[in-house]
Amino acid sequence: MEFAELIKTATVESVLLSGAGLPPVRGTLCITSHHLLLSSRPGGDGAPGTVELWLLIRNVDAVEKRLAGSSGTITLRCKDLKVLQLEIPGMEECLNVASSIEALSSVDSVMMMYPFFYRPQDLRLEAGWHLFPLEQYYQQIATQTSQWRLSGVNRDFAACPTYPPAVIVPAAVDDEALRKAARFRQGGRFPVLSYYHQKNGTVMLRSSQPLTGPNRKRCREDELLLGTVLDEGERGFIIDTRSAQAAKQARMTGGGTEPKSSYPRWKRLHRPLERGRPLQESFIKLVDACNDTSLTMDRWLSRLESCRWLSHVKAALSTACLAAQCLDREEACVLVHGAEGTDTTLLVTALAQLILDPGCRTLAGFQGLLEREWIEQAGHPFHLRCARSAYSHARLKQEAPLFLLFLDCVWQLGRQFPFSLEFGERLLLTLFDNAYASSYGTFLGNNEKERCLCKVKESTHSLWAWLNQPEEKRKYLNPLYSRNALVIWPSVEPQSIQLWQGLFFRWIRSSKYLDEAWAEIQRLVENDDTSVEESAGNRRSQSLSDTAAQTENER
């Protein structure tokens, strides 16, 4: 396929661009294979035009057109929730532009997406891809205990197509037993280590549901695997992110749960979390309510409650707190799974680690957490879940904003503990934007196997390489951060869970004054740090001078 075949009109003059909070501007609209550009008309003396719009077409979620006489208006609703309008002279041009944008934004082939064509001058292609190897994480655990090993059982993706080549498993279980356990779990996702709690040596594992089925099938190797995790006399908890009824229904179709008779030392707890269509519809309803400026306060609060988004946030945080409590206070090991183990399972394991581990709350630690619990190690299907955002008119398939829900929960933690996270809201917004449409390859594909087949690491740039550049990194740091070694237990009371206005009202309300306030805080903190360093430097210089003088006197 050639991109040129999808572009019916490449350039249109005298197009009027407008959007919430933006002054209308008229200019030349250009459509390229991956971008929509609008440059304003140049001033006198041949001055160059100003680029007023540089929109990645992959970011377009819905295209709406309205014709009036000999012209038309195209409304672009974007995946990052921005809404733009283009007034285009000429009916044919309007239809052609709309058709071109729809076709280009619907290209579904991973290797045709912009990250495979993006080549910034100041980044090396290989940079950022190997910052957080599992081997490094395993070595940290190996210094604490010898009960775990790094297995290459999945080096050819044969045991589990959505796991990476290497996984951390109990040292007492050999690879052949792992292969048999994989055949007993949906999609081959056998239990693997997610987190080692250094405080007391407990662990959190994740997997998919066991395939017990209506006949309550057993797998000795799976029972052995979970049995070896517990020391003699210990008990563990299985947190199932489905309701008891949903788990029972799954058994009728070949899935199910771990029966007490086969796993006597594991206690099952059901904490249902929405993950598919209901969650996507909740997201859609919330965004629709946020964009409705005609609502009275009572009507707004009613719409906010009926969409149930904040209920999903509360449920996710509550379940993560339960997992953290089992590990930290009950001193018990935990296995987390739902059905497939690629959605709500990761939501819980990642949030629990943020609550428990101060290392995950640093900028680098958070990036490593994302790689382990969402991207490389855990295989969240970003390509499927983030194919559409809140505006798409297409029929829902497998879209669901699980990653957005996670980011919202992290924002809640940052709001309740403003000094405990090294990164701020801007990083969370950037991650949301890049998960849905990006110039970088980090969120491409559904799992590590797909990324290997498409040669993502060899052919695209890593988002982390860009974020970790000194000047860029500074934008995402929290100036109020002070390392907190304690566990941070969030409140999940209704009054404590707030709407993330920085995301949902980002393009509706101006954040100018808030941005200026944060910039001033950052400036004051940096000046204070500089003063401290200068003061320390002066003290060191004085100390050296005094020492030199004393030495001279002794001579």
C-alpha positions in Angstrom: 0.0 0.0 0.0 1.2 3.5 -0.9 0.2 6.4 1.3 -0.2 8.5 -1.8 -3.2 6.3 -2.8 -5.0 7.4 0.4 -4.5 11.1 -0.1 -7.1 12.5 -2.4 -6.2 16.2 -1.9 -2.8 17.0 -0.5 -3.0 20.8 -0.1 -5.9 23.3 0.4 -5.5 27.1 0.7 -7.4 29.5 2.9 -8.4 26.9 5.6 -9.7 28.3 8.9 -8.5 26.4 12.0 -10.3 26.8 15.3 -10.5 25.0 18.6 -11.3 25.5 22.3 -9.0 28.1 23.8 -7.3 28.8 20.4 -7.7 32.0 18.4 -9.0 31.2 14.8 -6.2 31.2 12.2 -6.3 31.0 8.5 -3.7 29.3 6.4 -2.6 26.5 4.1 -3.6 22.9 5.0 -1.2 20.1 4.0 -1.8 16.4 4.3 1.2 14.1 4.5 1.4 10.3 5.1 1.4 10.8 8.9 0.7 14.4 9.7 -1.8 17.2 9.2 -0.1 20.6 8.9 -1.5 24.1 8.8 0.8 27.0 8.2 -0.6 30.6 8.5 -0.1 33.0 5.6 3.2 34.8 5.6 3.5 38.4 6.4 5.0 41.0 4.1 8.5 40.9 2.5 8.2 37.2 1.8 8.3 36.3 5.6 7.8 32.6 6.1 4.5 31.3 7.4 4.0 30.0 11.0 3.1 26.4 11.5 -0.1 26.6 13.6 -0.9 22.9 13.5 1.3 19.8 13.4 -1.1 16.9 14.2 -0.1 13.2 14.0 -2.9 11.7 12.0 -2.8 8.6 14.1 -4.1 10.8 16.9 -7.4 11.4 15.1 -10.2 9.4 16.7 -13.2 10.6 14.7 -13.8 12.8 11.6 -17.1 14.7 11.3 -18.0 16.7 8.3 -20.8 19.3 7.8 -21.4 20.8 4.3 -23.0 24.2 3.8 -23.3 25.6 0.3 -19.9 25.6 -1.5 -17.8 25.0 1.6 -17.7 22.7 4.6 -16.5 22.2 8.1 -14.5 19.2 9.4 -14.4 18.5 13.1 -11.5 16.4 14.2 -11.9 14.6 17.6 -8.5 13.4 18.7 -7.5 10.5 20.9 -5.8 12.9 23.4 -9.4 14.5 23.8 -8.5 17.6 21.8 -11.2 18.9 19.4 -10.3 20.9 16.3 -12.4 22.5 13.5 -11.3 23.1 9.9 -13.4 25.4 7.7 -12.6 24.4 4.1 -13.6 26.4 1.0 -15.0 24.1 -1.7 -17.3 21.1 -1.1 -15.1 18.7 -3.1 -12.0 19.7 -1.2 -13.8 19.3 2.1 -15.0 15.8 1.2 -11.5 14.8 -0.1 -9.7 16.1 3.0 -12.2 14.2 5.3 -11.8 11.0 3.3 -8.0 11.3 3.3 -7.8 11.8 7.1 -10.2 8.9 7.7 -8.2 6.6 5.5 -4.8 7.5 7.0 -6.0 7.4 10.6 -7.4 3.9 10.0 -4.1 2.3 8.8 -3.7 -0.6 11.2 -0.4 -2.1 10.1 2.2 -1.5 12.9 5.1 -1.2 10.4 3.3 1.5 8.5 3.0 3.8 11.6 5.0 6.9 12.1 7.6 5.6 14.6 9.1 3.5 11.8 9.7 6.7 9.8 10.6 9.2 12.6 14.4 10.0 12.8 15.2 12.9 15.2 18.8 14.1 14.8 19.7 14.2 18.5 18.7 10.6 19.4 20.4 7.3 18.6 18.2 4.5 17.4 19.3 2.0 20.0 19.1 4.4 22.9 16.6 3.8 25.7 15.6 0.2 24.7 17.8 -1.6 27.2 17.5 0.6 30.2 15.5 -1.8 32.3 16.5 -5.4 31.6 14.8 -8.1 33.6 18.2 -9.6 34.4 19.0 -6.4 36.3 15.8 -6.7 38.3 16.4 -10.3 38.9 19.9 -9.6 40.3 18.4 -7.3 42.9 16.2 -10.2 44.0 19.1 -12.7 43.9 21.0 -10.7 46.4 18.1 -11.2 48.9 17.1 -14.8 48.3 18.1 -17.9 46.3 14.5 -19.2 46.0 14.0 -17.7 42.5 15.7 -18.1 39.1 15.6 -16.5 35.7 14.2 -19.0 33.2 14.6 -19.0 29.5 11.7 -21.4 29.0 10.0 -18.9 26.7 13.0 -18.0 24.6 11.1 -18.9 21.4 7.7 -17.7 22.7 6.5 -21.3 22.5 5.3 -21.6 26.1 3.5 -18.3 26.1 3.1 -15.9 23.1 2.5 -12.9 25.4 5.4 -13.4 27.8 8.9 -12.2 27.1 11.7 -14.8 26.5 12.9 -14.7 30.1 10.7 -14.9 33.3 11.4 -15.1 37.0 10.1 -18.4 38.5 10.6 -20.5 41.6 14.1 -22.1 41.6 12.7 -25.5 42.6 10.5 -25.7 39.5 12.2 -26.9 36.3 11.4 -25.7 32.7 9.4 -28.9 31.8 7.1 -28.3 34.7 6.7 -24.7 33.6 5.7 -25.8 30.1 3.0 -28.1 31.5 1.7 -25.4 33.9 1.6 -23.0 30.9 -0.8 -25.5 29.1 -3.1 -25.3 32.1 -3.3 -21.5 32.0 -5.3 -19.4 29.5 -2.9 -18.1 26.8 0.0 -20.0 28.5 0.4 -17.3 31.2 1.6 -19.5 34.0 2.4 -17.8 37.4 5.6 -15.7 37.3 7.1 -13.3 39.8 5.9 -9.7 39.6 7.4 -8.2 42.8 9.6 -9.3 45.7 8.9 -7.4 48.9 12.3 -6.9 50.5 10.9 -6.0 53.9 9.7 -9.5 54.7 10.5 -11.7 51.6 6.9 -12.1 50.4 6.2 -12.1 46.7 3.5 -11.1 44.3 2.9 -13.3 41.3 0.6 -12.8 38.2 -0.9 -15.2 35.8 -4.1 -15.9 33.8 -7.0 -18.1 34.9 -6.5 -21.8 35.3 -8.3 -24.0 32.7 -10.1 -26.2 35.2 -13.3 -26.2 33.1 -16.6 -27.8 34.1 -14.9 -31.1 35.0 -12.5 -29.4 37.4 -9.3 -30.5 35.7 -6.1 -30.4 37.6 -2.5 -29.8 36.8 0.1 -31.2 39.3 2.8 -29.0 37.9 0.7 -25.8 38.4 -0.1 -26.9 42.0 3.6 -27.6 42.5 4.6 -24.2 41.2 2.3 -22.4 43.6 3.1 -24.8 46.4 6.8 -24.1 46.3 6.2 -20.3 46.6 5.0 -20.9 50.2 7.1 -22.0 53.1 5.8 -24.7 55.4 2.9 -23.5 57.4 2.4 -20.3 55.3 -0.8 -19.3 53.5 -1.2 -17.2 50.4 -3.9 -15.2 48.8 -5.3 -15.4 45.3 -6.8 -12.0 44.3 -9.2 -12.7 41.4 -10.2 -9.5 39.6 -13.5 -11.1 38.5 -16.7 -11.5 40.5 -17.4 -15.0 41.9 -20.3 -15.3 39.5 -18.1 -14.4 36.5 -15.4 -16.9 37.6 -18.1 -19.6 37.9 -19.4 -18.8 34.4 -15.9 -18.9 33.0 -15.6 -22.5 34.3 -18.5 -23.5 32.1 -16.5 -22.3 29.0 -13.2 -24.0 30.0 -11.8 -21.4 32.4 -12.3 -21.2 36.1 -10.5 -20.8 39.4 -8.0 -22.7 41.7 -10.2 -25.1 43.7 -9.5 -25.3 47.4 -9.0 -29.0 47.3 -6.1 -28.7 44.9 -4.6 -25.4 46.4 -5.4 -25.9 50.1 -2.9 -23.2 51.3 -4.2 -20.5 49.0 -7.3 -18.4 49.9 -9.2 -16.9 47.0 -10.5 -13.3 47.2 -12.8 -11.9 44.5 -12.5 -8.2 43.8 -14.3 -7.5 40.5 -12.8 -4.8 38.2 -14.3 -3.8 34.9 -12.0 -4.2 31.9 -13.8 -4.3 28.6 -16.8 -2.6 27.0 -18.2 -1.3 30.4 -14.9 0.5 31.1 -14.7 2.0 27.6 -18.3 3.2 27.7 -17.7 4.8 31.1 -14.7 6.7 29.6 -16.9 7.8 26.6 -19.7 9.0 28.9 -17.3 11.0 31.1 -15.6 12.7 28.2 -19.1 13.5 26.7 -20.2 15.1 30.1 -16.9 17.1 30.3 -17.5 18.6 26.9 -21.1 19.6 27.6 -20.8 23.2 28.7 -24.6 23.6 29.0 -24.9 21.5 32.1 -26.0 22.9 35.4 -24.1 21.9 38.6 -26.7 19.3 39.6 -26.9 17.9 36.2 -23.1 17.7 35.9 -22.8 15.9 39.2 -25.5 13.5 38.1 -23.7 12.8 34.8 -20.3 12.4 36.6 -21.8 9.8 39.0 -23.7 7.9 36.3 -20.6 7.4 34.1 -19.0 5.5 37.1 -15.4 6.4 36.1 -14.5 7.5 39.7 -16.0 4.2 40.9 -13.6 2.3 38.7 -10.7 4.4 40.1 -11.8 3.6 43.6 -12.1 -0.1 42.9 -8.7 -0.3 41.3 -7.0 1.5 44.2 -8.9 -0.6 46.8 -7.8 -3.8 45.1 -4.2 -2.7 44.9 -4.3 -1.7 48.6 -5.6 -5.2 49.4 -2.7 -6.8 47.5 -0.2 -4.5 49.3 -1.8 -5.2 52.6 -1.5 -8.9 52.1 2.2 -8.6 51.4 3.2 -5.9 53.9 0.9 -6.4 56.9 -0.3 -10.0 56.6 3.2 -11.1 55.4 1.6 -13.4 52.9 2.4 -14.1 49.2 -0.2 -13.0 46.6 -1.2 -14.3 43.2 -3.2 -11.9 41.1 -5.2 -12.9 38.0 -8.5 -12.3 36.2 -9.2 -14.1 33.0 -6.5 -13.3 30.4 -4.1 -11.7 32.9 -3.2 -8.9 30.6 -5.5 -6.1 31.9 -6.9 -5.7 35.4 -4.2 -8.1 36.7 -1.5 -5.6 35.6 -3.5 -2.6 37.0 -3.4 -4.2 40.4 0.2 -5.5 40.4 1.6 -2.1 39.2 -0.4 0.0 41.6 0.5 -2.3 44.6 4.2 -1.8 43.8 3.8 2.0 43.7 2.1 1.9 47.1 4.8 -0.4 48.6 8.1 0.5 47.0 9.7 3.9 47.1 12.0 2.9 44.2 9.0 2.7 41.9 8.1 6.3 42.7 11.3 7.7 41.2 11.2 8.7 37.5 13.6 5.9 36.5 11.9 3.4 38.8 8.5 4.3 37.4 9.7 3.8 33.8 11.1 0.4 34.9 7.8 -0.5 36.5 5.9 0.3 33.2 8.3 -1.9 31.3 7.9 -4.8 33.7 4.2 -4.6 34.5 2.7 -3.2 31.2 5.0 -3.3 28.2 7.8 -5.8 27.8 7.4 -8.3 30.6 3.6 -8.4 31.1 2.3 -7.9 27.6 -0.6 -5.5 27.9 -2.2 -5.4 24.4 -1.7 -1.6 23.7 -2.4 -1.9 20.0 -5.9 -3.4 20.6 -6.8 -1.5 23.8 -5.7 1.9 22.5 -6.9 1.6 18.9 -9.7 4.1 19.7 -10.3 6.7 22.4 -13.5 8.3 23.6 -14.8 9.9 20.4 -14.7 7.1 17.8 -17.9 6.2 16.0 -16.6 2.8 15.1 -18.2 -0.2 16.7 -16.3 -1.2 19.8 -14.0 -4.2 19.4 -11.4 -4.8 22.1 -10.7 -1.2 23.1 -10.6 -0.4 26.8 -8.8 2.4 28.7 -7.0 0.2 31.3 -3.7 2.1 31.0 -5.6 5.4 31.3 -7.3 4.1 34.5 -3.8 3.2 35.8 -2.5 6.7 35.1 -5.5 8.2 36.8 -4.9 6.1 39.9 -1.2 7.2 39.9 -2.4 10.8 39.6 -4.6 10.2 42.7 -1.6 8.9 44.6 0.4 12.0 43.5 -2.4 14.3 44.7 -2.7 12.5 48.1 1.0 12.3 48.6 2.4 15.4 46.8 6.0 14.9 48.1 6.3 11.1 47.5 6.5 10.8 43.6 9.5 12.2 41.8 7.5 12.8 38.7 4.4 15.0 38.1 1.2 15.2 36.2 3.0 16.2 33.0 4.6 12.8 32.7 1.3 11.0 33.1 -0.3 13.2 30.4 2.7 12.5 28.1 2.3 8.7 28.7 -1.4 8.9 27.9 -0.8 10.7 24.7 1.9 8.3 23.5 0.0 5.2 24.4 -2.7 6.3 21.9 -0.6 8.0 19.2 3.2 8.4 19.3 6.3 9.2 17.3 8.1 6.5 19.4 7.9 2.7 19.3 7.6 2.0 23.0 3.8 1.3 23.0 3.6 -0.3 19.6 2.2 -3.8 19.3 0.4 -6.1 21.9 3.4 -8.0 23.4 7.1 -8.6 23.1 6.7 -11.3 20.4 4.9 -8.9 18.1 7.5 -6.2 18.7 10.3 -8.7 17.9 8.6 -9.8 14.6 8.2 -6.1 13.6 11.8 -5.3 14.7 10.5 -2.4 16.8 13.7 -2.0 18.8 15.9 -2.0 15.7 13.7 0.3 13.7 12.1 2.9 16.0 13.1 5.2 18.8 12.3 4.6 22.4 10.1 7.1 24.3 12.5 6.7 27.3 15.5 8.0 25.3 13.6 11.2 24.6 12.1 11.6 28.1 15.5 11.1 29.8 17.3 13.8 27.9 18.4 16.4 30.6 16.4 19.3 29.2 13.3 17.1 28.6 13.6 15.2 31.9 13.5 18.4 33.9 9.9 19.1 32.6 8.6 15.9 34.2 10.2 16.1 37.7 8.1 17.0 40.7 9.9 20.0 42.4 8.3 19.1 45.8 9.7 15.5 45.7 11.3 14.2 48.9 12.1 10.5 49.1 9.6 8.7 51.3 10.7 5.2 52.4 7.3 4.4 53.9 4.4 2.6 52.4 1.9 5.1 51.1 -1.7 4.0 51.9 -4.1 6.1 49.8 -7.6 7.0 51.0 -10.4 5.6 48.9 -13.2 7.4 50.6 -15.5 9.2 48.0 -14.3 12.6 49.1 -10.7 11.6 48.5 -11.1 10.4 44.9 -11.3 13.4 42.6 -11.8 13.9 38.9 -8.4 14.3 37.0 -9.2 17.7 35.6 -5.7 18.1 34.2 -6.6 15.4 31.7 -10.3 15.5 31.2 -10.5 19.4 31.0 -7.0 19.8 29.5 -8.3 21.3 26.2 -11.5 22.9 27.7 -10.1 25.0 30.6 -6.9 27.0 30.5 -4.2 25.7 32.8 -2.0 28.8 32.3 -2.0 30.0 35.9 -1.4 26.6 37.3 1.4 26.0 34.9 3.0 29.3 35.9 2.6 28.5 39.6 4.4 25.1 39.1 7.1 26.8 37.0 7.7 29.3 39.8 7.9 26.5 42.4 10.4 24.7 40.3 12.5 27.9 39.9 12.4 28.5 43.6 13.5 25.0 44.4 16.3 25.1 41.9 17.5 28.4 43.2 17.4 27.0 46.7 19.4 24.0 45.6 21.9 26.2 43.9 22.2 28.4 47.1 22.8 25.3 49.2 25.4 24.0 46.8 27.2 27.4 46.7 27.0 27.6 50.5 28.4 24.1 50.8 31.1 25.0 48.3 32.0 28.1 50.2 32.2 26.1 53.4 34.5 23.5 51.7 36.7 26.3 50.3 36.9 27.9 53.7 37.7 24.5 55.3 40.4 23.9 52.8 41.9 27.4 53.4 41.9 26.8 57.2 43.5 23.4 56.8 46.2 24.9 54.5 46.9 27.7 57.0 47.1 25.3 59.9 49.5 23.1 57.9 51.7 26.1 57.1 51.7 27.1 60.8 52.7 23.6 61.8 55.6 23.8 59.4 
